[in-house]
């Protein structure tokens, strides 16, 4: 009789319910853990890392600095230029379909990957040449840049050990004419011509040490902030730069030698302390380049401005689409250059790439 009650179907139901309850609870727990795992992975992948502060890499040895501003590509002139170039690349039969080209997708992708500003620094050294440092400010997906440095055969790169306590992928490019060192971290990509500069920059990125200040001469040359300029910055000048620029230009474009020599001869006699550069689009078809040259005093600036005007007039006699004005204010001579036909030039370059 007891065996009958013990093995009856009614006695088995509580055990079945208990098993089902444990099964449901286990499935729910696994589902919750899976959701939490997905949330954590999504956070790690899509979180924005802190941006790099430009002043973090300033010091008394900084002799040049340039900002490259992606935000300038979102102003009205730049948007219109890109829209016209993209539209021109399409076959005539399809151009009517993209009259209202929406570039928001491109900006969204860039905003996901990069911050709006990236930097180039120059530093004085004991050597004749300068150290340079390029910083690409990465917002997310730094693994993308690490993947670009992969070389399965290891024939083009040499791995370098990063500084102690810094998580980074560091390499030396073997195929480069001059040594090029690259370091990739979760926050930025560093490119430089000095291994010691690379390691110092990596340590500085995570350091809590307050940023150093520019020298007073550099502060005077540093352009004011303007988000509409694609490039702006400064560089201390040396007479050898004038000669090097002239020789390199003539080597590449021999036909320019006769026209450029009067300009080279004039500038090589001047004691230019530094230059300031600003590059922006005035319209979708006009590029505006402003180059300021700081002279030793106000009289020298006035004299140089007066001498440059006829030199540029002679230089541009047979040149179309370029306007140049020379102005001066205090010790600064500004060469204001307007280059027309930017759209046509870009369209021709893009068409050659497609061929």
C-alpha atoms as one frame of an Amber mdcrd trajectory, in Angstrom:
protein
   0.000   0.000   0.000   2.787   2.374   0.875   4.587   1.484  -2.342   1.468
   2.368  -4.280   1.280   5.906  -2.895   5.002   6.383  -3.201   5.006   5.590
  -6.967   1.725   7.204  -7.884   1.619   9.985 -10.589   0.464  12.530  -7.983
   3.719  12.014  -6.015   5.875  12.697  -9.143   4.374  16.126  -9.964   6.269
  18.123  -7.292   9.568  16.726  -8.550   8.686  17.607 -12.158   7.663  21.124
 -11.163  10.885  21.570  -9.225  12.932  20.450 -12.236  11.034  22.779 -14.596
  11.483  25.673 -12.170  15.228  25.105 -12.017  15.363  24.846 -15.823  13.464
  28.132 -16.297  15.576  29.856 -13.640  18.762  28.591 -15.291  17.643  29.799
 -18.724  16.728  33.209 -17.323  20.084  33.459 -15.568  21.933  32.511 -18.749
  19.897  35.066 -20.722  20.626  37.810 -18.191  24.346  36.957 -18.247  24.311
  37.036 -22.063  22.612  40.454 -22.071  25.107  41.797 -19.534  27.968  40.393
 -21.603  26.622  42.120 -24.718  26.218  45.391 -22.817  29.794  45.228 -21.539
  31.205  44.378 -24.981  29.157  47.158 -26.596  30.387  49.632 -23.983  34.004
  48.611 -24.488  33.709  48.835 -28.267  31.670  52.020 -28.575  32.751  54.121
 -25.605  34.557  57.328 -26.529  38.090  57.607 -25.167  39.255  61.005 -23.852
  40.619  63.323 -26.525  44.250  64.409 -26.634  44.906  67.957 -25.422  47.043
  69.870 -27.905  48.889  71.723 -25.132  49.896  68.375 -23.585  52.795  68.171
 -26.037  53.918  71.789 -25.890  57.281  72.572 -24.317  60.135  75.031 -24.615
  61.645  72.984 -27.481  58.470  73.238 -29.614  59.430  75.183 -32.738  56.396
  74.352 -34.874  52.785  73.266 -34.458  49.898  72.702 -36.891  46.269  71.723
 -36.383  44.442  69.604 -38.981  40.740  70.195 -38.427  38.139  67.764 -39.746
  35.407  70.059 -38.447  36.290  72.506 -41.235  35.066  69.890 -43.718  31.535
  70.343 -42.381  31.122  74.020 -43.185  29.013  75.193 -46.104  31.850  75.630
 -48.621  33.406  72.224 -47.933  30.077  70.412 -48.008  29.229  71.974 -51.364
  32.643  71.062 -52.793  32.365  67.417 -51.738  28.807  67.216 -52.995  29.793
  68.573 -56.420  32.803  66.262 -56.705  30.808  63.152 -55.722  28.037  64.066
 -58.114  30.484  64.610 -60.970  31.973  61.136 -60.407  28.625  59.476 -61.211
  27.570  58.501 -64.748  25.307  61.150 -66.371  22.342  58.755 -66.220  22.654
  58.541 -62.418  23.427  62.157 -61.587  19.762  63.080 -61.343  19.364  60.522
 -58.567  21.861  62.214 -56.268  20.941  65.869 -56.611  20.599  65.996 -52.844
  23.713  64.148 -51.786  23.566  63.661 -48.018  27.008  63.559 -46.454  25.765
  62.967 -42.925  26.620  59.292 -43.175  30.264  60.173 -43.896  30.414  62.635
 -40.998  28.769  60.101 -38.684  31.370  57.473 -39.582  34.230  59.919 -39.048
  32.730  61.128 -35.768  32.521  57.530 -34.563  36.168  56.849 -35.386  38.081
  60.114 -34.909  37.994  63.369 -33.020  37.778  66.589 -34.992  41.375  67.735
 -34.564  44.758  66.158 -35.206  48.183  67.626 -34.641  51.705  68.006 -36.007
  54.555  69.160 -33.742  58.160  70.088 -34.491  60.877  70.096 -31.821  64.400
  71.513 -31.754  67.111  68.929 -31.198  70.875  68.839 -30.928  70.914  67.481
 -34.460  70.567  69.640 -37.557  67.183  68.146 -38.379  64.009  68.579 -36.336
  61.982  65.939 -34.544  58.402  65.759 -35.736  55.415  64.197 -34.030  52.048
  63.508 -35.673  49.107  62.719 -33.391  45.900  61.214 -34.797  43.288  61.636
 -32.079  41.275  58.383 -31.993  37.819  58.347 -30.455  36.927  54.647 -30.925
  38.023  51.427 -32.672  41.792  51.807 -32.244  42.075  48.148 -33.285  41.388
  49.341 -36.844  44.687  51.242 -36.868  46.503  48.351 -35.200  45.264  46.046
 -37.957  46.767  48.353 -40.588  50.203  47.724 -39.087  50.007  43.956 -39.371
  52.654  42.356 -41.581  52.419  38.531 -41.660  55.938  38.184 -43.104  57.389
  40.888 -40.834  59.501  42.079 -43.767  58.424  45.702 -43.680  58.128  46.361
 -39.956  60.139  45.815 -36.816  58.319  45.559 -33.509  59.448  47.807 -30.682
  58.837  47.305 -26.984  56.638  50.096 -25.585  57.540  51.887 -22.343  56.868
  49.966 -19.147  53.277  50.330 -17.986  51.995  51.581 -21.364  49.738  49.366
 -23.468  50.598  50.164 -27.067  51.653  48.594 -30.333  54.941  50.146 -31.489
  56.807  49.504 -34.753  59.597  50.813 -36.946  58.846  51.008 -40.669  61.784
  49.378 -42.452  60.804  50.427 -45.957  60.782  54.147 -45.149  63.619  56.275
 -46.563  64.148  57.768 -43.120  63.243  56.046 -39.828  59.512  56.271 -39.109
  58.229  55.081 -35.731  54.532  54.436 -35.109  52.720  53.783 -31.853  49.043
  52.864 -31.561  47.149  53.171 -28.288  43.438  53.130 -27.485  43.433  56.953
 -27.534  45.766  58.029 -30.319  48.148  57.078 -33.107  51.658  58.563 -32.857
  53.994  58.933 -35.855  57.499  60.334 -35.452  61.089  60.138 -36.699  62.556
  59.460 -33.250  62.184  56.351 -31.099  62.873  58.319 -27.920  60.256  60.894
 -28.956  57.725  58.113 -29.509  58.301  56.552 -26.089  58.240  59.923 -24.343
  54.951  60.782 -26.091  53.364  57.503 -25.025  54.340  58.101 -21.407  53.090
  61.683 -21.570  49.685  60.578 -22.889  48.830  58.832 -19.627  50.781  61.155
 -17.357  49.019  63.523 -14.964  51.838  66.022 -15.155  50.484  69.496 -16.088
  51.294  70.465 -19.694  54.322  72.645 -20.335  54.089  76.095 -21.877  55.252
  77.305 -25.262  58.079  79.789 -25.415  57.046  83.445 -25.647  58.196  83.571
 -29.305  56.033  80.565 -30.149  53.040  82.071 -28.331  53.265  85.139 -30.563
  53.216  83.014 -33.704  50.502  80.548 -32.649  47.328  81.346 -34.670  44.071
  81.935 -32.867  41.561  79.101 -32.903  39.278  79.027 -35.955  37.242  75.847
 -36.652  36.607  76.926 -40.278  40.286  76.589 -41.175  41.376  73.178 -42.432
  44.984  73.799 -41.363  46.544  76.448 -39.153  49.791  76.679 -37.258  53.283
  78.141 -37.097  56.940  77.271 -37.619  60.150  79.017 -36.568  62.053  79.835
 -39.725  65.651  79.388 -40.716  67.356  80.612 -43.883  68.205  77.044 -44.816
  64.451  76.321 -45.098  64.143  79.004 -47.797  66.985  77.460 -49.785  65.698
  73.928 -49.252  62.167  74.885 -50.360  63.495  76.606 -53.480  65.802  73.728
 -54.459  63.151  71.053 -53.900  60.557  73.009 -55.898  62.927  73.655 -58.812
  64.012  70.009 -58.820  60.391  68.919 -59.184  59.290  71.751 -61.482  62.350
  72.971 -63.461  60.183  75.303 -65.531  59.475  77.396 -62.406  63.118  78.246
 -61.744  63.237  81.546 -63.616  60.036  82.842 -62.038  60.826  81.696 -58.494
  64.409  82.924 -58.298  63.580  86.634 -57.630  61.325  85.523 -54.741  64.015
  83.218 -53.362  66.668  85.925 -53.691  64.503  88.431 -51.821  63.512  86.105
 -48.965  67.015  84.704 -48.495  68.225  88.223 -47.623  65.578  88.726 -44.943
  65.824  87.662 -41.311  62.403  85.976 -41.028  61.852  84.797 -37.455  58.862
  82.558 -38.112  55.845  81.887 -40.298  52.150  81.497 -39.539  49.856  79.608
 -41.909  46.085  79.398 -42.338  44.308  77.363 -45.034  40.541  77.437 -45.594
  37.920  77.280 -48.322  36.345  80.673 -49.029  33.804  79.046 -51.326  33.476
  75.591 -52.820  35.741  76.712 -55.687  38.191  79.074 -53.949  41.018  78.048
 -51.603  42.371  80.775 -49.324  45.959  80.438 -48.072  47.364  83.039 -45.702
  51.064  82.901 -44.905  52.369  85.357 -42.340  56.091  86.093 -42.001  57.349
  87.695 -38.813  60.182  90.163 -39.399  62.684  91.564 -36.928  60.967  94.967
 -36.734  58.127  97.015 -38.202  60.282  98.834 -40.756  61.591  95.568 -42.172
  58.042  94.255 -42.434  56.896  97.343 -44.350  59.874  97.185 -46.717  59.442
  93.439 -47.362  55.734  93.881 -48.106  56.489  96.570 -50.695  59.183  94.455
 -52.351  57.054  91.309 -52.493  54.144  92.878 -54.391  55.965  93.434 -57.731
  57.742  90.062 -57.408  54.420  88.246 -57.131  52.918  90.343 -59.943  55.733
  89.227 -62.250  55.473  85.649 -61.046  51.745  85.480 -61.819  51.882  87.145
 -65.233  51.025  83.902 -67.048  49.206  82.231 -64.159  45.417  82.105 -64.219
  43.111  81.592 -61.308  45.543  82.821 -58.625  45.369  86.142 -56.796  48.001
  87.322 -54.306  48.026  90.351 -52.011  50.817  91.412 -49.658  49.863  93.181
 -46.440  51.709  94.080 -43.276  50.728  94.852 -39.694  53.361  95.642 -37.080
  56.141  93.081 -37.611  54.009  90.599 -39.588  53.886  90.442 -43.403  50.871
  88.473 -44.663  50.712  86.914 -48.120  47.029  86.380 -48.921  46.585  83.843
 -51.731  43.284  82.999 -53.449  43.336  79.934 -55.711  40.316  79.544 -57.997
  39.259  76.348 -59.737  39.501  73.990 -56.776  36.425  72.018 -57.856  37.764
  71.374 -61.343  41.162  70.345 -59.981  39.619  67.849 -57.542  37.351  66.421
 -60.214  40.313  65.826 -62.512  42.255  64.095 -59.726  39.312  61.860 -58.849
  38.765  60.926 -62.485  42.429  59.874 -62.804  42.053  57.684 -59.734  39.054
  55.962 -61.322  40.920  55.232 -64.560
